[in-house]
Amino acid sequence: MSLTFLVPLFLLGLAGIAVPVILHLTRKQRKNVVAFPSLMFLEKIPFQEQRRRRIQNWFLLLVRALALALLALAFSRPFVDDAEVSGTAAGGPREVVLLLDRSYSMERGSSFADGVEAARAELSELGPLDRISLVAFDQGAVVVARSTADPTRLRTALDTLAPGSGTTRYGPALKAAQTILEESELPLGEVVLLTDFQRHGWTGDEGVRLPPGTVLTRVDVAAAPTENVQVADLTLTRSVVSGRERRTASVRLLRRSGQAEAVIPVTLELDGQELQTREVTLPADGPATVTFEPFTLSAPHTSGAVRVPADDLPTDDARHFALSPGDALDVLVIEGGTAGLDESLYLMRALDISEEGRFRARTAGRSALREDVLSDTEVVVLHGVPLDGASAEVLRGFVADGGGLLVAPGEGGSWPASSADLLPGSLGTAEDRSAEVGGRLGFLDYDHPVFEAFAGPRRGDFTGARFFRARTFTAGDSARILARFDDGSPALVESGVGRGTILVWTSTLDSYWNDLALQPVYLPFVHRLVEHLAGRPDALPWFTVGQVVDLADGEALERAGLSDAGAARLSGDGDLVAMTPSGGSLPLAGGDGPRYLTLEERGFYEVRPPGSDPDRPFILAVNPDLEESAVAALDAEQLAAAVTAPPGSSGSTGTSFEGAELRREDQERRQSLWRWLLLGAFGLLVAETVASNWLSRRRSGTPGLARG
């Protein structure tokens, strides 16, 4: 053990002690000029004064010298070099990485509090050379502090952490620990995993391997299973009554670890106001379903939630949603009147049968092909319609503006020569297929959105449909043939016009020329045709925590419930701000590139231009991933075996270290003797100032002092 200086060059400052000594031995003489006529008759006698060469006040001299000495020592950064303390029993200092789980399952009981206390206990066991990192994780990992020797910083950081809305994923956290250990220069590595060990958080395919020699310490802070009721699922069925859109909310609840049947209230909220409350009887461990009365949806971006009373795991006690009216696809079916009164019966029934009222279909005659009618329409179906030139030009503008057109000419359908360029080819005459068994579909383009849903096994079989008649069709050079009959003739052909799409189906959409309408595949086939022509994806009533939304992507905004016009305005190049469910704000700079919004909290995100306060802002509803509510535990030994190297593996976490002497900087920083030296120097300078002023006033004969 010895006293050592980190910056010994500053010890030269000790020479400054001579300054007060010189000042005390030197007394400045006052020169009073006296006019005298002549000095020639006076004898020159040398003048000496012994008092001016003696130290008059030893106390002030010592105080000033000691203050300067303390300043010089403070700047030289002294510390006590203890060789015994600088080594560790394990052969070297450790690089410790604390992985603290902050997924929402850690809300259960005292799990998170126990994890924080375990982390504090690890801080108290740090050696003088050990360095420690803190990583908070759920489905992602955040390095809160990296390779620090200051435990106070980590204790402060622990106080700011809390469980979030994410799910457990061990891969990102262990990958962060792997990176920290691989970049460390210390010889020993240790990872302390503080979690409740959710089974779904580890798949085994994460590809994480900690450096050889790393010790993985598992600290299980899982609380004992307690009763939990979660809102497991929610459906919002759409219906239209008297021209007004209505929604019926049906919710599925799941109860775990109960002791007996229980009756709980379930509440439906709309725009933050309680709308309905139902009571439901839940089994001790099982599901139950509640259906609310239909409610009218009249305003865009309506926020809603279904809630149950708060329990030990509050994150899964609510299901949030955001809805806007008019989400159904408007389909106008134009009938030609030559194939019978029910020529569109199968088509209309197929469009009526859809989840959540996906389609709003109506029939009309050719006279409905007007701009004022088509302005509220997304898809037009021509079923056996003899079209004139004026109507064809109206359809040209409709498709160019983004509309979808499906042409099924059938027996009586025709297309005017003046608008022949609008079709993806030229339409011919009707031809009979095999009279006995009919023709079949011999080719389907499964890479196209219309047929991709049928690509897998048991996804739908088109080969069972028989086609007895079809119109001949010669596809153009720019057309794409999506389906062919077994003789190679086109069955479904596509082309694009402006922002819209045209499909030509050379047979009929009823049972007059084929029996496709009698096959199970008919209904999803019709749905895929209309959805592709509309070009608008399903609106999502909610997103899941962890998803990322690009607010510069108009299609993504439409999926979030915005209309075409609203998506175009919001996806422009202007700045935006997103208000988080917890009340924070996230600026989203404008420009030509993407604007990603990561949904990290459950609840509602509001997106608006900065400084604006619209009555109905754009809302994104976000719900947690319910797999985090499961109580199945992971085998900690299995996890450790997957990420740690087997004993005897070559390699180390850092450079070789023998003797493990404490770094000079670390020793000096931990002792911080310079702070006390500066404090002592400051105190001496204050005492010197007070004492010198008092002595000065006394010598000058200050009243009161002289008499004392």
C-alpha positions, 0 to 999 in steps of 0.5 A: 500500500502506497500513496501514488499520484495520477498526475504527478506533474502538478506536484511542481506546484508545491514550489508555490509555497515559497510565494507566501514566505517571500511576501512575509520577508519583503515589506514594501517601503513607502516612498515619501518625496521630501524637497530639500535644498542640498545634501552635500553637507550631510554624511551618508549613513546606511539604513537598516531595519531588522524587523523587515527581515523577520517573519511577523505572523507565523500563523498566516504564513502557515495557512497560506503555504498549506492552502497552496500545498493542498491545491497542488496535491489536489491537481495531482490526483493522489490515491492509495495504491493497494495491491491487495485490493487490486486483485480479485480471488477469481483471477481478474475483474468481471464484465457484468451485464444485467438483463432486466425483463420489463415485459408486461408479465412482470406486472404480476405480483412483485415480479418487477420489484423483485427484479430491481432488488436483485439488480441492486444486490448485484451492484453491491457485490461489485469488485473495485475493478468490475464493470457493469452494464444494464440492459432493459428488454421486452421484445426489444433491448435497450442498453441503459448503461454500458460498462460503467464502474459507477454503481450510483448511475445504475441505481438511478437508472433502475429507479426510472424503469417500469414494466411496459406493454411489450412481450418477452423476447430473450434473443435481443437482450442476450445478443446485446450482452454478447456484443458487450462481452465480446468488446470488453477487455476484462478477462471474466464475463457474467450475464445476470438474467432477471426475468419471470422466464416466459416460455414463449420468449425463447424459440431456440433459433435466435442464434445467440452464443455468449463468449466462452467462459461467460457465466450465465446467472439466472434469477427467477422473479416470477410471482406465484400464479394469481387469478387473471381475467383477460379480454382475449378477442373482440369482433366488431360486426358491421351492419347497415340499418336505414343507411346508417352504419352500426357495429355489434361488439362481441368479446371473448373473455378468458379467466385463469387460476380462479377458485370458483365461478365469478360474476364480473361486469364488462364495459363497452366504451366509445370515445372515452365514455361508458356506453354499455355494461354487461355482467358475465359469469366466468368459470374458474378457469375457462372462457366466456362470451359477451355480446353488446347491443349494436351501436351507431358509428357516425363519426370518423376515427371513433375510439373504443374499448372493452374493459373488465375490472383491473386485476393483478395483470392490468395490461390485458384487461382492455381491448382497444379499437378505432373505427371509421364509418364507410369502411365497406367497399361500394360495389355497383352491379350493372345488369344487362337484362338478357340473362333472366331476372336473377342474372346477378343473384349468385353474385349479390348473395356472395357479396352479402355473405362477408365478415363484418359487412365487407361489401356494400353491393347494389344493382342497377341498369345501364342508365346508372353509369353516370359520374354522379353515381360512380363518385360513390362507387369503388367497383363496377361489375358489368354483367351481360351489359351491351355498352354504348360509347358514352357509357364506356367513356364514363367508365374510362374516367372512373377507372383512370381515377382509381376505380375497378371494373369487372366485365363479364359479357355473357350472352348479351354483353358487347363493347363499343369499338370507339372505346376498344382500347380500354379493354385488355384485348378484343372481345369475340363471339360466344363459343360452346365448350364440351357439351357433356363434361364441359371445359375446365380451368387449366391454368391459374396465376397463383402469384397474383393477388386474386389467386394467391389465397388458393395456392396452398393445399386445401385452400380451394379447388377450381378444377371441379368447376365445369364451363359450358360456354365462354366468349373468345378473347384476344389479349393485348400485348400489355395484358396479363392473363390470370386464368386459362381454360384447358384448351389455352383460351383466356378465362380471366385477363387484367390490364391497368388504366390510369390508377385503376384496374380492369378485369375481363371474365370471359364466362358468366358469374351465374350458373347459366354458362358454368357451374362455378357458382355452385362450387365452394370456391365461388364465394372467396373467388368473388371476394378476391376479385372485388377486393383486388379491383377496389385496391383498398385493403381491409381496415384494421381496427387495432395494431399490436404493440411492437408493430411499426407503421410508416405514416408516409405510406398511403396504403398503410394509412388506409389499412389503419382506417383513413380514407383515400383523401385522408391518407393522401393528406397525412402521407404528404411531406409535411411534419407530423407529431404523434401523441402517445397513450402515456401523454408524450409526443413523438415528432415525425419530420416531413420529407420524401422518405418514410416516417416510421412510428413504432407502437410501443404502448397500449392505448391510442396514438393520435397523429396530427400536424404540429400545433393543430387540434382537430376535432377528430384526429387520426387514431391508431389503437394498439393492444398488447400481444396476449401470449405474454399473459400465459404462465407457462415457464421456460426451462432455465437450464435449457436456455443456459445450455443454448447460449453458453459455450460448453466447459473447456472451450477455448477463448476468453472474454478479453485479454489475459490478466495475471495479478489483476492490478487495479487500474490507476484511474479506477482507484483514483476515481473510487477514492476521490481524495482530490475532492477533500483536498480542494475542500480543505484548501478552500477552507484554509483560504477562507480562514486566511482571509478572515484572519488577515482582515482582522489583523489589518483592522487591529493594526490600523487602530480600528475603534473598539479594537485598540481599546480592547 
